[in-house]
Every structure is written in structure tokens, then in C-alpha cells.
């Protein structure tokens, strides 16, 4: 009779995936380059909007 009232809990490792913490991309982009690229794109869009 005690077997009918057992509570089943989920596994403690269920759904957990471990990825490498030391992953390095082959393409390295500095934050300054991203900011410069964004400013250039905005400048081009403003120029194109003003001229036509």
C-alpha cells in the first residue's frame, strides 16, 4: 500500500547541456570596428536620403 503513494521527482540533470567555456571564434572583430561600421552605414543612409 505504501507503493501507491510514492512521489516521482524529475532527474537533477534533466535538460542541462554543458558547452565549452573556452570557445574562441576564428573571426575576431573588435568593438571599435563594429561602431565605425555602424557610423559609416548611418552616414551613407543619411547621404542617400538627402540626395534622392
Secondary structure, 3 states (H helix, E strand, C coil): CHHHHCCCCCCCCCCCCCCCCCCCCCCCCCHHHHHHHHHHHHHHHHHHHHHC
